[in-house]
Amino acid sequence: MIRTARSRLNIALLTAGIALSQTITVAGGDWEVIKVGGHDYLTVENVSSFYGLPAGVVARGEKMRFETVKNPLEFVSGSREAMINGARSWLCFPLIEQDGKYLVSRTDVAKTIEPLVRPHRVSNVGSVQTIVLDPGHGGYDKGQVSRYGNEKDFALDVARKLRPLLQAKGLRVIMTREGDYFVPLEVRAKIANAARNSIFVSIHFNATNDDPNATGFEIFSFTPRGAPSTSDTALTSSSFNTQPGSGVDAQSMALSACIYHSLIGHIPEYDRGIKRARFAVLRLTKVPAVLIEGGFLTERGECKMIANEDWRGKLAAAISVGIENYRALGVKKQPPMLVADYRKQSCSPLRSFRESAAAL
Ligand SMILES: [Zn+2]
């Protein structure tokens, strides 16, 4: 078990470069905590040996893809980008190099690596009876408008396809909207908070003005206390210190991992990664919550695919397998299926979770 550093960070001190180290013993292994500017770091070597997972560090700017990455833990020097068990995963803080050692922040070991590598060890993980499906936007809020249709309609259709798949697994499903009308974000969160043993799954499609070629899947859960969101590039100390965290941070991360591995394991879309954000629906929900971005409506080819009803059915099926894997964490206390496990299965259409598990 790793004790979580809950102290507030002073990012200004990070650059001061004052280093001292101390060895502490926690259950399961020795952690050598290295202080850099008042912030705790651990060596990549230490993390690797603790989890018994080979780790590598690639040079800054090197492209990492599932096919090229060799180690279960792969970091990028000077970057927040990492590949954890074959899925791109974004750290809160960049990997730093000091005295010939690569250092990863203690916050990331506790808040990112631990729930991604051992989601089955997260407390209260998987105890779920109700899935609150949240199709993004609705009514006057069309979301992204594309030549093939609107985000609000695609999101609702995926939720409608997903509902019977989850019900068939014995789960109760509540939708935050059943039709084409707008529901305020705080009401969506309230619906999830009022349901017993619920998880919240928000469905969206992506858009960007910056890069017309941008494609791929990404998934978000709420940014931990004292950490920046993945999209924060201008790091100021105030953005780190003033934002509260979530009591179900680790469960949300485990849910992200389960759904995301199924998504990229079943559908060959670009892997943009497991990310953090302080979106209103993630901030206001008190239950494990994720927001899925199921591809870009601003990229012509991907947009056309999203507009295809069969493809949306496939997306819904992949999400349902991910949710079932999340529930299984609580029952079996075993690691969930990973992208490599899904890809090892034949490229036949999605098999049921039971068949998938039996094939392992
Ligand atoms: Zn949206």
Residues whose N, C-alpha, C, O or C-beta is under 5 A from the ligand:
A	BS01	ZN	G136 G143 H204 F205
